[in-house]
Amino acid sequence: MYGFLIFYCIIDTFINTTILVIARTYFKNIKAGMLIYFFANICNLLIAYFKINKLVYYNRDVLIITGGFNLASVFYFLSIYMNISSITFNNYYSLKILIVSIFSMYLMSTKYNKWQWLGKALISLGIFIQFENDKTQKFSWAIVTAAFSGLFNAFSTVHFEHRVKNSISSIWNYLFTYNLCYIPFNLCFAVVENSTYNNKTALLTLPFYILVLLNILSSQMSIYLSMQVDSFERSIISMICNISSSCISDIWLDFKIDYLSLYSLFFVSSGTLLYMCFKRYNLQDKNTEIN
């Protein structure tokens, strides 16, 4: 099993790094992130269609979830269009964990132990270090794009856990409904994106289709992984792959990586790991928590 997980991490890191490098290079001239997601989600919808056993075309809760994830994607692509480094974005994006924990405490009465609070304190310290570092270098929109992306992602995650997760009988049935609800939002944002950045030539370029295929592959790998491991292991693997691909892509693209950003990354990663480890093994907490 460990051999599979190591192999998965290597392949997933390679795919995500390739996506970041190609996207950041490609988006300098043609900003078509939401259009890429639109085509990728149509393909994911078709894949799910051939594996479902029950057609569900509409679900209000799933529609709310997809709306939140779409908005999170919009702010993510804005960060790329603004040429914000992946490490900086990931450091600020960790606000998602703090936001999720607040939602969980008030909406789901989730309790946290002292180690989880320490993890959240380390995450807060890492974010503060990144913020102070950006202040000295003429503060950018990094915190705005990452914070709002994390906020909408957190909202959708909490809503999924609170209203949808326990009712899922088949992963493919859910993914069909999810992608079907996702596409209308995606199309609207793609149209706005096109009118804003005038990316009409995107469909005539090879990198566009390479990015579509890589996003489909990444989605299908995530689905396969979710069927093989539990949510804790999936979260750890996702964190490792995201950190690795962010660092490699930033180095490849010659982003300036200073020691304060690396300190921030260290505290954020350590805090996230501590938070998730004790979330899994806290036997006194009988509440359903966010993954």
C-alpha positions in Angstrom: 0.0 0.0 0.0 2.8 2.4 0.9 4.4 1.7 -2.5 1.2 2.7 -4.2 0.9 5.9 -2.1 4.5 7.0 -2.9 3.9 6.2 -6.6 0.7 8.2 -6.5 2.4 11.2 -4.9 5.1 11.2 -7.5 2.6 11.0 -10.4 0.2 13.6 -8.9 3.0 16.0 -8.1 4.3 15.7 -11.7 0.8 16.3 -13.2 0.1 19.3 -10.9 3.5 20.8 -11.5 3.0 20.4 -15.2 -0.4 22.1 -15.0 1.0 25.0 -13.0 4.0 25.5 -15.3 2.0 25.3 -18.5 -0.9 27.4 -17.1 1.3 30.2 -15.8 3.1 30.4 -19.1 0.0 30.1 -21.2 -2.1 32.5 -19.1 0.4 35.3 -19.7 -1.2 35.7 -23.2 -4.5 33.9 -23.0 -6.4 33.9 -19.7 -8.9 31.0 -20.1 -8.8 29.1 -16.8 -12.6 28.8 -16.4 -13.0 27.8 -20.0 -10.5 25.0 -19.4 -12.5 23.9 -16.3 -15.7 24.0 -18.4 -14.4 21.5 -21.0 -12.8 19.3 -18.3 -16.1 19.1 -16.4 -18.1 18.2 -19.4 -15.7 15.3 -19.9 -15.9 14.3 -16.3 -19.7 14.4 -16.5 -19.6 12.0 -19.5 -17.3 9.7 -17.6 -19.6 9.6 -14.6 -22.6 9.1 -16.8 -21.3 5.8 -18.0 -20.8 4.6 -14.5 -24.0 5.7 -12.7 -26.9 3.5 -11.8 -29.4 6.4 -11.1 -29.8 9.7 -12.9 -30.3 12.7 -10.6 -30.3 15.9 -12.6 -30.8 18.4 -9.7 -30.1 18.7 -6.0 -30.3 22.0 -4.3 -27.5 21.3 -1.8 -25.2 20.1 -4.5 -26.0 23.2 -6.5 -25.0 25.4 -3.5 -21.7 23.4 -3.2 -20.8 23.8 -6.8 -21.6 27.5 -6.7 -19.1 27.9 -3.8 -16.4 25.8 -5.6 -16.8 27.8 -8.8 -16.3 31.1 -6.9 -13.2 29.5 -5.2 -11.9 28.7 -8.7 -12.5 32.2 -10.0 -10.2 33.7 -7.2 -7.7 30.9 -7.8 -7.3 31.8 -11.4 -7.2 35.5 -10.6 -4.2 34.8 -8.4 -2.5 33.1 -11.4 -3.4 36.0 -13.7 -1.9 38.4 -11.2 1.3 36.3 -11.3 1.2 35.5 -7.6 3.5 32.7 -6.7 2.1 29.3 -5.8 3.8 29.2 -2.5 2.4 32.6 -1.5 -1.1 31.5 -2.6 -0.9 28.2 -0.7 0.2 30.0 2.5 -2.7 32.3 2.5 -5.1 29.6 1.2 -4.5 27.8 4.6 -7.0 30.3 6.0 -9.5 27.8 4.7 -8.7 25.5 7.7 -9.3 28.3 10.2 -12.6 29.3 8.4 -13.8 25.7 8.3 -13.1 25.2 12.0 -15.1 28.3 12.9 -18.0 27.1 10.7 -17.7 23.6 12.2 -17.9 24.9 15.8 -20.9 27.1 15.2 -22.9 24.9 12.7 -21.9 21.4 13.8 -20.9 21.9 17.4 -17.5 20.4 16.7 -15.0 20.3 19.6 -11.2 20.6 19.2 -8.5 19.4 21.5 -5.4 21.4 22.6 -3.3 19.9 19.9 -5.7 21.0 17.2 -5.7 24.5 18.6 -1.9 24.4 18.6 -2.1 23.4 14.9 -4.4 26.3 14.1 -2.1 28.7 16.0 0.8 27.5 13.9 -1.2 28.1 10.7 -2.1 31.6 11.9 1.6 32.3 12.6 2.5 31.1 9.2 -0.1 33.3 7.6 1.0 36.3 9.7 4.6 35.8 8.6 3.6 35.8 4.9 1.5 38.8 5.5 4.3 40.8 7.1 6.6 39.7 4.3 4.2 41.0 1.7 3.8 44.3 3.5 7.5 45.0 3.2 7.4 44.2 -0.5 4.5 46.4 -1.5 1.4 44.4 -0.5 -0.3 42.7 -3.4 -3.7 41.1 -4.0 -2.3 37.7 -2.9 -4.1 37.6 0.5 -7.4 38.8 -1.1 -7.5 36.1 -3.9 -6.3 33.3 -1.6 -8.6 34.3 1.3 -11.7 34.5 -0.8 -10.8 31.3 -2.6 -10.4 29.6 0.8 -13.6 31.2 2.1 -15.8 29.9 -0.7 -14.0 26.5 -0.6 -14.6 26.3 3.1 -18.3 27.2 2.8 -18.8 24.4 0.2 -16.8 21.9 2.2 -18.9 22.6 5.4 -22.1 22.4 3.4 -21.1 19.1 1.8 -20.2 17.6 5.2 -23.3 18.9 6.9 -26.0 18.3 4.2 -24.7 15.9 1.6 -21.9 13.5 2.6 -24.0 11.0 4.6 -26.6 10.8 1.9 -24.2 9.7 -0.9 -25.0 6.1 -1.9 -22.7 6.0 -5.0 -19.7 8.2 -5.7 -20.5 8.2 -9.4 -24.1 9.2 -8.9 -22.9 12.1 -6.8 -20.2 13.1 -9.3 -22.7 13.1 -12.2 -25.1 15.4 -10.3 -22.1 17.5 -9.1 -20.7 18.1 -12.6 -24.1 18.7 -14.0 -24.8 21.4 -11.4 -21.2 22.7 -11.8 -21.3 23.3 -15.5 -23.9 26.2 -15.6 -21.9 28.2 -13.1 -18.7 27.3 -14.9 -20.1 28.5 -18.2 -21.3 31.8 -16.8 -17.9 32.6 -15.4 -16.2 31.4 -18.6 -18.3 33.9 -20.6 -17.5 36.7 -18.1 -13.8 35.7 -18.3 -13.9 35.8 -22.1 -15.5 39.2 -22.2 -13.0 40.5 -19.7 -9.8 39.1 -21.2 -10.8 38.4 -24.8 -9.6 34.9 -25.0 -11.4 33.9 -28.2 -8.3 32.3 -29.6 -7.9 29.8 -26.7 -9.7 27.0 -28.6 -7.1 27.3 -31.4 -4.1 26.7 -29.2 -2.5 23.3 -28.2 -1.8 24.2 -24.6 -5.5 24.7 -24.0 -6.3 21.1 -24.8 -3.2 19.8 -22.9 -4.5 21.6 -19.8 -8.0 20.2 -20.3 -6.6 16.6 -20.5 -4.3 17.1 -17.5 -7.2 18.5 -15.4 -9.4 15.5 -16.4 -6.6 13.1 -15.5 -6.0 14.9 -12.1 -9.7 14.7 -11.3 -10.0 11.0 -12.1 -6.9 10.2 -10.1 -8.4 12.0 -7.1 -11.6 10.0 -7.5 -9.6 6.7 -7.6 -7.5 7.8 -4.5 -10.7 8.5 -2.6 -11.8 4.9 -3.2 -8.5 3.5 -1.9 -7.8 5.5 1.2 -9.6 7.3 4.0 -10.2 11.0 4.2 -7.2 11.6 6.5 -4.7 9.8 4.2 -6.2 11.6 1.2 -5.8 15.0 2.9 -2.1 14.3 3.8 -1.3 13.1 0.3 -3.1 16.2 -1.2 -1.0 18.5 1.1 2.3 16.8 0.2 1.5 17.0 -3.5 0.4 20.6 -3.4 3.4 21.7 -1.4 5.8 19.8 -3.7 4.2 21.0 -7.0 4.1 24.6 -5.7 7.7 24.7 -4.8 8.9 22.9 -8.0 6.8 25.1 -10.2 7.9 28.3 -8.5 11.6 27.3 -8.9 11.0 26.3 -12.5 9.4 29.6 -13.3 12.0 31.6 -11.5 9.8 33.1 -8.8 11.7 34.8 -6.0 11.4 32.5 -3.0 12.6 34.2 0.1 13.3 32.7 3.5 10.2 34.3 5.1 7.9 32.6 2.6 9.6 29.3 3.4 9.2 29.9 7.1 5.6 30.6 6.5 5.2 27.4 4.5 6.9 25.4 7.3 4.5 26.7 10.0 1.4 26.4 7.8 2.3 22.8 6.8 3.3 21.8 10.4 0.1 23.3 11.7 -2.1 21.6 9.1 -0.4 18.2 9.8 -0.9 18.6 13.5 -4.5 19.7 13.1 -5.4 16.7 10.8 -3.5 14.1 12.8 -5.3 14.9 16.1 -8.5 15.3 14.3 -8.3 11.7 13.3 -7.2 10.3 16.6 -9.2 12.4 18.9 -11.5 9.7 20.3 -13.4 12.0 22.6 -14.8 14.0 19.7 -17.8 12.2 18.4 -18.9 15.0 16.0 -18.5 14.7 12.3 -15.7 17.0 11.2 -14.6 18.5 8.0 -12.1 16.6 5.8 
